[in-house]
């Protein structure tokens, strides 16, 4: 993340702009009340609020005001070091992944679900455009906890009003240790009249606090709803927060349930200070502090103990100053690290990812396995009647073999039977009960529901709904397409199974049916002509033997019944024998032909179902895998363990 400086025209990077005509560079164009007469007065460096009125006490003889910590430091031109953010910082890729995640999910998730992620992206972009050498820390607490007193103690001046009246602080007040924080304070909507300077002694502790912007907030438990709204608004924008609790309200449910528990993921940018320990006798302060740590642990907030990253917990007394030096030292190290903004944004990303987790992560491994695809193809094949079509093709093959290789007398008898009952053979071959009609719509719908259930197993709710909608939408017209396949296959059986198989090449189209109309009868094996000739020979033997016997009976030929009887008997026995042999030899090819016809129709139905149902479902699953990868990238470099 590249550091952004608040440079004006002609100013060099890292330099503090000079204060001219008593104008505060941190105030921008904010109005100033009650000090218009001091704008042109020489020597006035800070012209706003209580400190300005104190610092503007000019003597009658024109002498400059006394040098004090509350006066403006016009001569402070010390370079302000830019925040160094390594190029390998994990925040940038996480933000990019979150941005891609939101973009890919807009068509599948509602705006409410993505609202928090969108807010985090907007706030991250806004914060990264502002000064990275400043750390904005809010001081928050309940009424009477002494947060304003601590705020003044850290600033070294009476900036925020503290007293017994409740609520004392009605609006956020900012105290900036260095220049260049105007953009940050504008973002917090803190007007120029509420922006102050601290009292600096030039000590090492003050040097460490260069870059700190401290904000005193109203009471989070104030009776005024507007005060609570301001607290919530500012807490969502600052880089870190100091929670001030007192021995009476440190276990307040409003504090823990409304703030500490939801912000448990922001432990690295959280300070929890037990104030007013001067009111506790003996070891009571340590006992209360231990109980406070226990409550924070129950809230899920990691504690920064034994070198581990987490919230900083300590006790002090803002009234007596006990422990304030330790807090100053900790704040100084925290500010000089210049990573608070990055850690705050990273924690915000963690919170957004945790809220999005239910819509991206679920138990199980979603997807369409090979078994689910095969079962879907089996159901479609059953619905289209692929097995019945294969059996019909096998019968057709054997029927053609019987017609070609059967005895003429049997064929003549079958022809006679067909003339007496036209269509009886076809009806016998193709009759089926009503429940086994060409394509049962219920079977197709059941197949689609089943494959959709298999696909969404392990998917989060929104993506499961998207997959189901894709399956249902793709299944529209699928029963009609399968019906057309079955009708073409059934109509082609009259012209031969080869025509039926040819028509099944293009489901739902006309080209396959057009090519199939010229298919003719099934192909014949090489032995088929020889069997036909043998059957013809057996028939001729019967005719020849019969004529020979008739000639002998009428006396045209010499008598001798044995020879013509044997010839005629050979033809009579040989004809059925040839027919039986051909039927036995045709079983294998007929079965293979039927299986091939079933396979072709099955593949055609499976291709139709794949194009209409499986491909759209697979596309939705691929989209989910993409967003899941983006979600993993968002959570992969989490620093809070959430």
Buried (B, 14 or more C-beta within 10 A) or exposed (E): BEBBBBBEEEBEEBBBBEBEEBBBBBBBEBEBEEBEEBEEEEBBBBBBBEBBBBBBEBEEEEEEBEEEBBBBBBEBEEEBEBBEBEEEBBBBBBBBBBBBBBEBBEEBBEEEBBEBBBEBBEBBEEBBEBBBBBBBBBBBBBBBBBBBBBBBBBBBBBBBBBEEEEBBBBBBBBBBBBBBBBBBBBBBEBBBBBBBBBBBEEEEBBEBBBBBBBBBBBBBBBEEEEBBEBBEEBBEBBBBBBBBBBBEBBBBEEBBEBBBBEBBBBBBBBBBBBBBBBEBEEEEBEEBBEBBBEBBEEBBBBBBEEEEEBBBBBBBBBBEEBBBEEBBBBBBEBBBEBBBBBBBBBBBBBBBBBBBBEBBBBEEEBBBEEEBBEBBBBBBBBBBBBBBBBBBBBBBBBBBBBEBBBBBEBBEEBEEEEEEEEEEEEEEEBEEEEEEEBBBBEBBBEBBBBBBBBBBBEBBEBBBBBBBBBBBEBBEEBBEBBBBBBBBBBBBBEBBBBBBBBBBBBBBEEEBBEBBEEBEBBEBBEBBEEBBEBBEBBBEBBBBBBBBBEBBEEEEBEEEEEEBBEBBEBBBEBBBBBBEBBBEBBEEBBBEBBBBBBBBBBBBBBBBBBBBBBEBBBEBBEBBEBBBBBBBBBBEBBBBEB
